[in-house]
Amino acid sequence: MSAIDRRNFIRMGGALLATPLVVPALVSEASADNDFFQSQWRFCNKCEVMFFNGFPTKGNCPAGGAHNAQGYNFILPHGNQLTETAKAQVNWRYCGKCFSMFWDGSPDKGKCSAGGGHAATGFKFRLPHDIPGDGKNQNNWRFCQKCHVMFFDGYAGKGRCAGGGGHSAYGYMFVLPFDTPPDLSIRSNVTTDGWAPIGGWVQVDAHADGTYAFSGHIHNSGAVNIRYTLAAALVTPTGQTFGFARNGHRVDGTETVFGRNRDDNWSIGDNEIDIMRNWDQVSRSQLYWRIVASDTLRGRIEGLLEDIAKEGFKRLKQALDANPAMQTANVYMKVLQTL
């Protein structure tokens, strides 16, 4: 395979059915200090905190039972090396016990509704504050000085605090971005046929303006630790392919005693002009995926994406055979995210 500029298109015009198809994988690499965005953060209408709604279970609500989502789907910025600015605060984290967003910037970890202090896991968030709210950014989100979570302070009632009573606002006025419903949303369950007891789901959401999100969940239900690579692709009716990958991530089995993490969860978004330019086709895409579990995964991602593309093109060939007027197509492939 020849070397290619990773940010470019691969375009192959002409008779699709008459020539062998080789689709190089184009990997988009993002700098570690850039903002990424995670969706599925929601307002709980019982306790009025910000919680993560991306799992089948909904955490532990201080008002009793699990959280209950209402209103906007918030898309919150995160990154591993983000620095604090005059209008954005770092050290906001997901609590793996109660599923709320809490501030992890002090030795005191607040009050968790699941007991004790909050337990940080996953992404490191940098949240904007003291900027104007608008049609895609909601203000009145505050830090609670009793339980240390992010709560909505826009109602007369202050929700239910794990520290007792209602929440108590302190500090910055946070203004958090939210999303409109996607114009295209496709989710597929992911399973393995072989020895590896891992599975979950993968989802791609896209808008006509080119914004998109690639998200998923993989769980290890077995004994051994497993490293896996997942490749997914949107394939349009004319063979245009947009690829995504979760590359070489590990999920622990029961053999890991301390610090065990049986789940891998991700959600990352960006804007791609070629989705917008080809929206008529992208809006009719199908989602294909492949998963490989192994201890030696280097170099697998390109092969997986090529296999997915070929499967989509096989379906396209069947459609072309059924309609002789469609005997040519322009095909390109672009990998938008590799994590």
C-alpha positions in Angstrom: 0.0 0.0 0.0 1.5 3.3 -1.0 2.0 6.1 1.5 -0.8 8.7 1.5 -1.5 12.0 3.2 -3.7 11.0 6.1 -5.9 14.0 5.8 -6.8 13.5 2.2 -9.6 11.7 0.3 -9.1 8.5 -1.7 -11.2 8.8 -4.8 -11.6 6.1 -7.4 -13.7 6.8 -10.4 -14.9 4.5 -13.1 -16.4 1.1 -13.3 -16.7 -0.1 -9.8 -17.7 -3.7 -10.8 -15.0 -4.3 -13.3 -11.9 -3.7 -11.1 -10.6 -5.0 -7.8 -11.2 -2.7 -4.9 -8.5 -1.6 -2.5 -9.4 1.0 0.0 -6.6 2.4 2.1 -7.3 3.4 5.7 -6.9 7.1 6.4 -6.2 7.8 10.1 -7.1 11.1 11.6 -5.0 11.8 14.6 -5.9 14.6 17.1 -3.5 16.4 19.4 -3.8 15.5 23.0 -4.5 19.1 24.0 -7.5 19.5 21.8 -11.1 19.5 23.1 -13.1 16.4 22.4 -16.8 16.1 23.2 -18.8 13.5 25.0 -22.6 13.4 24.6 -25.3 11.7 26.8 -24.9 14.1 29.7 -28.3 14.9 31.0 -30.3 16.8 33.7 -31.9 14.5 36.4 -35.4 15.8 37.2 -35.3 14.2 40.6 -32.1 15.6 42.1 -31.3 18.3 39.4 -27.7 17.2 38.9 -25.8 16.6 35.7 -25.4 12.8 35.2 -24.1 10.5 32.5 -27.0 8.7 30.7 -25.0 6.5 28.3 -25.3 3.3 30.2 -28.2 0.9 30.7 -28.1 1.6 34.5 -28.6 5.2 35.5 -26.4 5.5 38.6 -27.5 6.4 42.1 -29.7 9.4 42.7 -29.8 11.2 46.1 -33.6 11.5 45.7 -33.8 7.7 45.7 -33.3 5.0 43.0 -31.7 5.8 39.7 -31.4 9.2 37.9 -34.1 10.2 35.5 -33.1 12.1 32.4 -35.0 15.1 31.1 -34.4 17.9 28.6 -31.3 18.6 26.6 -28.5 16.2 25.6 -25.3 17.9 26.7 -22.1 17.5 24.8 -19.2 18.3 27.2 -15.6 19.0 26.3 -12.8 16.9 27.6 -9.1 16.0 27.0 -6.0 14.6 28.7 -3.9 17.7 28.7 -6.3 20.6 28.9 -5.2 23.7 30.8 -7.5 26.0 32.7 -8.5 29.3 31.2 -10.2 32.5 32.4 -13.5 31.1 31.0 -13.1 27.3 31.4 -12.4 25.2 34.5 -10.6 21.8 34.5 -10.8 18.9 37.0 -14.4 18.0 36.3 -14.9 14.3 36.3 -17.4 11.5 36.0 -18.1 9.6 39.3 -18.2 5.9 38.7 -20.4 5.3 41.8 -23.3 7.8 41.3 -22.7 8.7 37.6 -22.8 12.5 38.3 -20.4 15.2 37.1 -18.3 16.4 40.1 -15.3 18.6 40.8 -12.2 16.7 41.5 -9.8 19.6 42.1 -9.5 19.3 45.9 -8.6 16.5 48.3 -12.2 16.5 49.6 -14.2 14.4 47.1 -17.6 15.7 48.3 -20.6 13.6 49.2 -21.6 10.8 46.9 -25.2 9.4 47.0 -23.7 5.9 46.7 -21.8 6.5 49.9 -18.5 8.2 50.9 -16.8 10.6 48.5 -17.0 10.6 44.7 -14.7 8.3 42.7 -13.3 9.8 39.5 -13.0 7.7 36.4 -12.8 8.2 32.7 -12.4 11.5 30.9 -11.1 14.8 32.3 -13.5 17.6 31.5 -12.9 21.3 31.0 -16.2 23.2 31.4 -17.0 26.8 30.2 -18.3 29.4 32.6 -19.3 33.0 32.8 -20.0 33.4 29.1 -23.3 34.3 27.4 -25.9 31.5 27.1 -27.6 31.0 23.8 -29.7 28.5 21.7 -27.0 25.8 22.1 -25.5 26.7 25.5 -27.4 26.6 28.7 -26.5 28.8 31.7 -27.4 28.5 35.4 -25.3 25.4 36.0 -23.4 25.6 39.3 -21.0 23.8 41.7 -22.6 22.6 44.9 -20.3 23.3 47.8 -22.0 20.5 49.9 -21.7 17.5 47.6 -19.4 18.9 44.9 -21.5 18.0 41.9 -22.7 20.1 39.0 -26.4 21.0 39.4 -28.9 23.2 37.7 -29.6 26.4 39.7 -32.4 27.8 37.4 -35.3 26.6 39.5 -36.6 27.9 42.9 -36.2 24.4 44.3 -32.5 23.3 44.5 -33.0 19.6 43.9 -31.8 16.9 46.3 -28.2 17.0 47.7 -26.3 13.9 49.0 -25.1 16.3 51.7 -28.6 16.8 52.9 -31.4 19.2 51.8 -31.1 21.1 48.6 -27.9 22.0 46.7 -25.9 25.1 47.6 -24.4 27.1 44.7 -20.9 28.5 44.9 -18.4 29.9 42.5 -18.6 30.1 38.7 -21.8 30.3 36.5 -21.3 27.4 34.1 -22.7 27.6 30.6 -22.8 24.1 29.1 -23.3 23.2 25.4 -26.1 20.9 24.3 -27.0 19.2 21.1 -30.1 19.1 18.9 -31.3 15.6 17.9 -29.1 14.0 15.2 -30.5 13.8 11.7 -29.0 10.4 11.4 -28.5 8.0 14.3 -27.5 4.3 13.8 -26.7 1.9 16.6 -25.7 -1.8 16.3 -25.1 -4.4 18.9 -21.5 -5.8 18.9 -20.8 -9.4 19.7 -17.9 -11.9 19.0 -18.3 -15.3 17.5 -14.9 -16.7 18.8 -13.3 -17.3 22.1 -13.5 -13.8 23.5 -16.4 -13.1 25.8 -16.8 -9.4 25.0 -19.6 -7.4 23.5 -21.6 -4.2 23.6 -22.7 -1.7 21.1 -21.5 1.0 18.7 -23.3 4.1 17.5 -22.8 6.9 14.9 -24.8 10.1 15.0 -24.5 12.7 12.3 -26.1 16.0 11.3 -26.6 17.7 8.0 -24.2 20.4 9.0 -21.3 17.8 9.1 -21.1 17.4 12.9 -21.0 13.8 14.1 -20.4 11.6 17.1 -18.8 8.1 17.3 -19.7 6.3 20.6 -19.8 2.8 22.0 -19.6 0.4 24.9 -17.7 -2.9 25.2 -17.9 -5.2 28.3 -15.8 -8.2 29.2 -17.9 -10.9 30.8 -15.1 -13.5 31.1 -12.1 -14.3 33.2 -9.1 -13.2 31.1 -8.1 -9.7 30.2 -8.7 -8.9 26.5 -7.4 -6.2 24.2 -9.6 -5.5 21.2 -9.9 -3.4 18.1 -13.3 -2.3 16.8 -13.7 -0.8 13.3 -17.0 0.7 12.1 -18.0 2.4 8.8 -20.9 4.3 7.4 -21.4 3.1 3.8 -23.7 5.2 1.5 -25.8 3.8 -1.3 -23.1 5.1 -3.8 -20.2 3.5 -2.0 -18.9 6.5 -0.1 -17.4 5.2 3.2 -16.6 7.1 6.4 -14.7 4.9 8.9 -14.2 5.0 12.7 -12.1 2.8 15.0 -11.5 2.0 18.6 -8.0 0.7 18.4 -6.2 -1.6 20.9 -8.1 -1.0 24.0 -8.2 -3.4 27.0 -11.2 -4.6 29.1 -10.3 -6.6 32.2 -11.6 -10.1 33.2 -11.9 -11.5 36.7 -8.2 -12.4 36.7 -7.5 -8.7 37.4 -8.1 -8.3 41.2 -7.2 -4.7 41.8 -8.2 -1.7 39.7 -10.4 -4.0 37.5 -12.1 -2.2 34.6 -14.5 -4.5 32.7 -16.0 -1.8 30.6 -14.7 0.5 27.8 -16.9 3.5 27.1 -16.3 6.3 24.6 -18.0 9.1 22.8 -16.2 11.5 20.6 -17.4 14.1 18.1 -16.1 16.5 15.5 -17.2 18.3 12.3 -16.5 16.8 8.8 -17.2 19.0 5.8 -17.5 15.9 3.5 -20.5 14.7 5.5 -22.2 18.0 4.9 -21.2 18.0 1.2 -22.5 14.5 0.7 -25.4 14.6 3.1 -28.0 13.3 0.6 -26.0 10.1 0.5 -24.8 10.0 4.1 -28.4 10.3 5.4 -29.1 6.9 3.7 -26.0 5.2 5.0 -25.8 1.7 6.6 -23.5 1.0 9.6 -21.1 -1.9 9.4 -18.6 -3.1 12.0 -15.8 -5.7 12.7 -14.3 -6.5 16.1 -11.0 -8.5 16.7 -9.8 -9.6 20.1 -6.1 -10.4 20.4 -2.9 -9.7 22.2 -1.2 -8.6 19.0 -3.4 -6.0 17.2 -0.9 -3.8 15.4 -1.7 -3.2 11.8 -5.2 -4.7 12.1 -7.1 -1.5 11.8 -6.5 -1.0 8.1 -7.5 -4.6 7.2 -10.6 -4.3 9.3 -11.8 -1.1 7.6 -11.0 -2.5 4.2 -13.1 -5.6 5.0 -16.0 -3.4 6.2 -15.8 -1.3 3.0 -15.8 -4.5 0.8 -18.9 -5.7 2.6 -20.7 -2.4 1.9 -19.6 -2.5 -1.7 -20.9 -6.1 -2.1 -24.3 -4.8 -1.0 -23.9 -2.0 -3.5 -23.0 -4.4 -6.3 -26.3 -6.3 -5.6 -28.2 -3.0 -6.0 -26.3 -2.1 -9.2 -27.0 -5.5 -10.7 -30.7 -4.9 -10.0 -30.5 -1.5 -11.7 -28.3 -1.6 -14.8 -28.6 2.2 -15.2 -26.3 2.5 -12.1 -23.2 0.8 -13.5 -20.6 3.3 -12.3 -19.9 5.0 -9.1 -17.4 7.3 -7.5 -16.0 5.8 -4.3 -13.9 7.2 -1.5 -13.1 6.3 2.0 -12.1 8.5 4.9 -11.4 7.4 8.5 -12.7 10.2 10.7 -11.7 9.0 14.1 -9.3 6.4 15.5 -9.1 6.2 19.3 
